[in-house]
Amino acid sequence: MPESPALYPKIESFDQGYLKVSDLHTVYYEQSGNPTGKPVIYLHGGPGGGVSSHDRRYFDPSVYRIILLDQRGAGKSTPTAELKDNTTWALVEDIEKLREHLGIDKWVVFGGSWGSTLSLVYAQEHPDRVKALILRGIFMLRQSELRWFYEHGGASNIFPDAWDEYVKPIPENERDNFIAAYHKRLTGDNEEERIRCAKAWSTWECSTSKLYVDPVEVAKASEDIWALAFARIECHYFFNKGFFKTDAHVLENVDKIRHIPATIVQGRYDVVCPATSAWDLHKVWPEAQFEFMADAGHSAKELATTARLVQAADEYKTL
Ligand SMILES: CNCC(=O)c1nnc(C(C)(C)C)o1
């Protein structure tokens, strides 16, 4: 797959660390770019997706102090794939603990997909700590969004071939609620079944995140450790409705952040987190910059999406 020319060059981190955030959880973080630069935190998707060195490249390393965080149970954070005490609200607290640990007052917050959910919720809880928001592939964890992608009748109509693989681990009599059926198996005692279901769940998402299926992305879904963390943590959050009290929690709290500079970038043909969520967010937040990328699906690695995200980060250098 061609790499976007908009990305900044590959760089190494200058600092890596582990922060104990509870009796059970320790989260991994790293810093790259300019140690005295303008802080930006990158919030990965999933939840459970983890960060990679690629995620450093949206930001000008001469200007930004780039912070990547593996959320609870994801990536290098430990315990791997742990679901106990793993909630949206715990992650928001972890981000604040990391900010204080690093001696940061305010930062730019960048997130796509679940990362957009977490970015929005963090900003709504701590608006005074957010200099700007850069959001991609809007996901607000509403039941309509979950039904679209994880139950029959939505994305299954666009990728019927990949869907037939996704349903295979689940018996016919449980196919009226895939999230519940997968949750039972992903949290069950049968290790072989856990891994088989984790790979099927993860392959479904990785096979549908770009306009042109990216074999590198799909191959990730066959890695036991990554697939277990991604599938277990995602399904745990979805089964628990994001730990929100109301279905439209994120939309209901947009007024808390309408003053914050923001850019929303949405792939027109995003099958994972369809455009309707980004449009709903735009309609209640007209102050935020908003752009549909005409030739893009869900992934931040779509060429047009990458370019627009880098442009947004460049724009916020002056803040
Ligand atoms: C609703 N979950 C989609 C999500 O947040 C996500 N993050 N990364 C991915 C891929 C690994 C499939 C690109 O999806």
The ligand as a Tripos MOL2 file, in Angstrom:
@<TRIPOS>MOLECULE
LIG
   14    14     1     0     0
SMALL
NO_CHARGES

@<TRIPOS>ATOM
      1 C1        -15.1760    1.0080   16.6690 C.3       1 LIG1
      2 N1        -13.8540    0.5100   16.6540 N.3       1 LIG1
      3 C2        -13.0830    0.8660   15.5090 C.3       1 LIG1
      4 C3        -11.7760    1.4210   16.0000 C.2       1 LIG1
      5 O1        -11.7380    2.1920   16.9540 O.2       1 LIG1
      6 C4        -10.5730    0.9780   15.3270 C.ar      1 LIG1
      7 N2         -9.3640    1.3560   15.6680 N.ar      1 LIG1
      8 N3         -8.4890    0.7380   14.8490 N.ar      1 LIG1
      9 C5         -9.1710    0.0080   14.0310 C.ar      1 LIG1
     10 C6         -8.5680   -0.8440   12.9810 C.3       1 LIG1
     11 C7         -7.4290   -1.6360   13.6080 C.3       1 LIG1
     12 C8         -9.5480   -1.7940   12.3870 C.3       1 LIG1
     13 C9         -8.0130    0.0580   11.8720 C.3       1 LIG1
     14 O2        -10.4890    0.1210   14.2930 O.2       1 LIG1
@<TRIPOS>BOND
     1     1     2 1
     2     2     3 1
     3     3     4 1
     4     4     5 2
     5     4     6 1
     6     6     7 ar
     7     6    14 ar
     8     7     8 ar
     9     8     9 ar
    10     9    10 1
    11     9    14 ar
    12    10    11 1
    13    10    12 1
    14    10    13 1
@<TRIPOS>SUBSTRUCTURE
     1 LIG1         1 GROUP 0 **** ****
